[in-house]
């Protein structure tokens, strides 16, 4: 067992399972499916958004043109939906508790402008995490340029890879972390409490506070 100095949490699939535009599911089911298809099939457009090459207004303009919808309506529904997204409160409490033990905490997410603009203030995420790094702000995804954003975050936290635990649902990131002698937990998307309990048991068996 070892002591760590920092924990980095992913957002999508770890801290939150909900999706953007979720209010459309009941208001306009067909539009909801159409928007979902963009996230699933137009990876270049989504990555451009996450890399900060376009913002939410430009993204919604694309959706409006494709699906003959009002851009302002899409923008409003996006922001309302984000405010209604349910976060994993067990993980947030865990982050808060380990902060009290002197362990640094951070969020590292491939995400969009609305994450920092809407999600972070709505849920007061700055109260739980010492650093919040989103790809939109850094203009690169987690593993772009040899993991440059990951390395910068670790440097900002003032720790080394072997002092670090990363909790993410992306195996490829886990391979990168472990290759650099860091610690990694592959989080499974599912029931918030059930998946947290698995993580916490693993954490207690591997680390000391």
Secondary structure, 3 states (H helix, E strand, C coil): CEECCEEEECCECCCECCCCCCCHHHHCHHHHHHHHHHHHHCHHHHHHHHCCCCCHHHHHHHHHHHHCCCHHHHHHHHHHHHHHCCECHHHHHHHHHHHHCCCEEEEEECCCHHHHHHHHHHCCHHHCCCEEEEHHHHCCCCCHHHCHHHHHHHHHHCCCHHHEEEEECCHHHHHHHHHCCCEEEECCCCCHHHHHHHHHHHHHHHEEC
